[in-house]
């Protein structure tokens, strides 16, 4: 049986987690993303051997639209808080 591990796409402002075991490859997240930051993966397959998705972090704003539109809860968005050092201001 194939092990469907989550894949993280992360930079210093956000983390997007794609759960390959939940993604059915419907493409709804791709269709709804206003920034065109999501595309079908050429490397990873979902639970039904359908393409799963990957995230372009340069385009992604972590708006969360993909997370709420995914019918299978296959995406999770985490925004990181900015830490401001007031002493250096």
Backbone as CSV, one residue per row, in Angstrom:
resi,resn,N_x,N_y,N_z,CA_x,CA_y,CA_z,C_x,C_y,C_z
1,UNK,0.836,-1.182,0.000,0.000,0.000,0.000,0.882,1.247,0.000
2,UNK,0.514,2.215,-0.825,1.292,3.444,-0.951,1.116,4.318,0.283
3,UNK,2.210,4.949,0.706,2.189,5.849,1.854,1.970,7.273,1.345
4,UNK,0.830,7.861,1.672,0.496,9.205,1.212,0.870,10.222,2.274
5,UNK,2.091,10.703,2.217,2.548,11.697,3.179,2.150,13.085,2.701
6,UNK,1.943,13.960,3.664,1.655,15.351,3.334,2.923,16.008,2.803
7,UNK,2.745,16.956,1.914,3.879,17.695,1.368,3.731,19.154,1.779
8,UNK,4.806,19.708,2.315,4.789,21.096,2.772,5.477,21.997,1.757
9,UNK,4.831,23.117,1.503,5.409,24.197,0.710,5.518,25.364,1.674
10,UNK,6.745,25.823,1.948,6.936,26.775,3.037,7.954,27.847,2.677
11,UNK,7.658,29.088,3.099,8.645,30.159,3.058,8.602,30.866,4.414
12,UNK,9.168,32.046,4.524,9.227,32.692,5.840,7.920,33.371,6.253
13,UNK,6.901,33.368,5.395,5.627,33.994,5.715,4.469,33.019,5.846
14,UNK,4.593,31.865,5.231,3.452,30.947,5.187,3.899,29.509,4.953
15,UNK,2.957,28.614,5.251,3.158,27.197,4.958,1.850,26.663,4.397
16,UNK,1.939,25.973,3.272,0.782,25.321,2.674,1.067,23.828,2.697
17,UNK,0.162,23.082,3.294,0.318,21.632,3.392,-0.694,20.981,2.455
18,UNK,-0.198,20.098,1.597,-1.059,19.342,0.693,-1.068,17.899,1.181
19,UNK,-2.250,17.408,1.510,-2.414,16.033,1.972,-2.741,15.154,0.762
20,UNK,-1.724,14.488,0.232,-1.888,13.681,-0.981,-2.898,12.558,-0.799
21,UNK,-3.015,12.043,0.404,-3.959,10.963,0.663,-5.410,11.401,0.626
22,UNK,-5.647,12.706,0.684,-7.012,13.229,0.635,-7.361,13.828,-0.722
23,UNK,-6.356,14.280,-1.449,-6.585,14.956,-2.734,-7.083,13.957,-3.778
24,UNK,-8.226,14.279,-4.391,-8.785,13.429,-5.437,-8.507,13.974,-6.833
25,UNK,-7.780,15.101,-6.901,-7.421,15.659,-8.199,-8.558,16.337,-8.930
26,UNK,-9.525,16.879,-8.200,-10.679,17.507,-8.849,-10.330,18.842,-9.502
27,UNK,-9.290,19.520,-9.001,-8.860,20.781,-9.589,-9.643,22.002,-9.152
28,UNK,-10.549,21.852,-8.197,-11.344,22.991,-7.735,-10.466,24.083,-7.128
29,UNK,-9.443,23.695,-6.402,-8.528,24.681,-5.808,-7.793,25.465,-6.893
30,UNK,-7.422,24.788,-7.968,-6.740,25.443,-9.087,-7.672,26.463,-9.733
31,UNK,-8.914,26.047,-9.932,-9.911,26.908,-10.565,-10.218,28.149,-9.724
32,UNK,-10.275,28.003,-8.415,-10.701,29.095,-7.534,-9.575,30.010,-7.075
33,UNK,-8.331,29.602,-7.210,-7.213,30.430,-6.738,-7.126,31.717,-7.565
34,UNK,-7.321,32.879,-6.927,-7.291,34.136,-7.683,-5.886,34.548,-8.125
35,UNK,-4.865,33.908,-7.590,-3.483,34.278,-7.894,-2.773,33.261,-8.790
36,UNK,-3.514,32.232,-9.228,-2.956,31.181,-10.100,-1.703,30.559,-9.494
37,UNK,-1.761,30.318,-8.184,-0.607,29.798,-7.445,-0.613,28.276,-7.316
38,UNK,-1.638,27.621,-7.848,-1.763,26.169,-7.704,-1.810,25.537,-9.090
39,UNK,-1.094,24.435,-9.240,-1.138,23.691,-10.498,-1.075,22.199,-10.182
40,UNK,-1.462,21.399,-11.159,-1.345,19.958,-10.985,0.124,19.574,-10.926
41,UNK,0.435,18.643,-10.055,1.804,18.160,-9.901,2.140,17.177,-11.018
42,UNK,3.364,17.258,-11.469,3.838,16.290,-12.462,4.570,15.134,-11.782
43,UNK,4.722,15.228,-10.443,5.493,14.227,-9.699,4.649,13.380,-8.753
44,UNK,3.674,14.008,-8.108,2.944,13.327,-7.038,1.538,12.941,-7.466
45,UNK,1.107,11.775,-7.012,-0.239,11.293,-7.294,-1.054,11.238,-6.015
46,UNK,-2.359,11.458,-6.165,-3.269,11.385,-5.039,-3.754,9.971,-4.802
47,UNK,-4.754,9.870,-3.955,-5.246,8.577,-3.488,-5.830,7.713,-4.615
48,UNK,-6.387,8.316,-5.635,-6.981,7.557,-6.737,-6.075,7.550,-7.968
49,UNK,-4.765,7.705,-7.737,-3.764,7.784,-8.808,-4.039,8.936,-9.765
50,UNK,-4.702,9.958,-9.253,-4.919,11.182,-10.014,-3.867,12.195,-9.593
51,UNK,-3.552,13.150,-10.453,-2.549,14.144,-10.062,-3.013,14.940,-8.847
52,UNK,-2.107,15.177,-7.939,-2.397,16.065,-6.826,-1.855,17.441,-7.210
53,UNK,-1.782,18.356,-6.278,-1.407,19.722,-6.631,-0.105,20.145,-5.972
54,UNK,0.491,21.183,-6.533,1.651,21.810,-5.913,1.421,23.319,-5.906
55,UNK,2.128,23.987,-5.014,1.909,25.404,-4.751,3.119,26.218,-5.200
56,UNK,2.862,27.319,-5.892,3.907,28.277,-6.245,3.912,29.344,-5.149
57,UNK,4.853,29.259,-4.237,4.888,30.167,-3.088,5.128,31.617,-3.482
58,UNK,5.736,31.859,-4.629,5.939,33.233,-5.080,4.619,33.908,-5.446
59,UNK,3.642,33.119,-5.866,2.329,33.659,-6.228,1.321,33.566,-5.086
60,UNK,1.501,32.619,-4.199,0.544,32.365,-3.114,0.588,33.485,-2.076
61,UNK,-0.597,33.977,-1.691,-0.699,34.994,-0.640,-1.273,34.420,0.650
62,UNK,-1.514,33.126,0.684,-2.116,32.443,1.838,-3.489,33.008,2.161
63,UNK,-4.249,33.332,1.123,-5.588,33.900,1.322,-6.562,32.878,1.895
64,UNK,-6.312,31.590,1.644,-7.140,30.536,2.214,-8.306,30.086,1.360
65,UNK,-8.468,30.667,0.178,-9.585,30.280,-0.681,-9.497,28.806,-1.063
66,UNK,-8.308,28.336,-1.368,-8.146,26.922,-1.736,-8.537,26.008,-0.578
67,UNK,-8.170,26.411,0.613,-8.450,25.596,1.800,-9.950,25.444,2.036
68,UNK,-10.701,26.531,1.877,-12.142,26.454,2.140,-12.931,25.867,0.975
69,UNK,-12.376,25.914,-0.246,-13.111,25.355,-1.382,-12.834,23.877,-1.619
70,UNK,-11.758,23.355,-1.065,-11.438,21.940,-1.274,-12.483,21.061,-0.592
71,UNK,-13.191,20.240,-1.356,-14.227,19.393,-0.759,-13.672,18.248,0.086
72,UNK,-12.371,18.005,-0.013,-11.765,16.879,0.697,-10.815,17.302,1.812
73,UNK,-10.756,18.599,2.100,-9.863,19.136,3.146,-8.415,18.695,2.930
74,UNK,-7.993,18.733,1.684,-6.649,18.266,1.338,-5.588,19.359,1.418
75,UNK,-6.001,20.583,1.749,-5.068,21.705,1.852,-5.206,22.375,3.209
76,UNK,-4.081,22.782,3.760,-4.087,23.543,5.011,-3.120,24.705,4.857
77,UNK,-3.575,25.895,5.246,-2.765,27.110,5.150,-2.397,27.567,6.554
78,UNK,-1.137,27.902,6.751,-0.682,28.492,8.009,0.091,29.760,7.686
79,UNK,-0.353,30.879,8.267,0.387,32.137,8.130,1.253,32.302,9.364
80,UNK,2.475,32.765,9.149,3.380,32.999,10.268,3.247,34.444,10.724
81,UNK,3.317,34.646,12.016,3.252,35.997,12.573,4.597,36.677,12.403
82,UNK,4.537,37.963,12.123,5.770,38.740,12.039,6.196,39.120,13.451
83,UNK,7.457,38.960,13.726,8.007,39.357,15.020,8.776,40.652,14.806
84,UNK,8.332,41.680,15.506,8.957,42.992,15.363,9.814,43.264,16.585
85,UNK,11.053,43.571,16.337,11.967,43.943,17.407,11.914,45.464,17.539
86,UNK,11.163,45.943,18.529,10.973,47.379,18.701,12.258,48.085,19.124
87,UNK,13.188,47.370,19.688,14.449,47.983,20.102,15.298,48.392,18.906
88,UNK,15.137,47.700,17.792,15.941,48.027,16.616,15.255,49.045,15.706
89,UNK,14.056,49.458,16.055,13.320,50.445,15.237,13.807,51.853,15.493
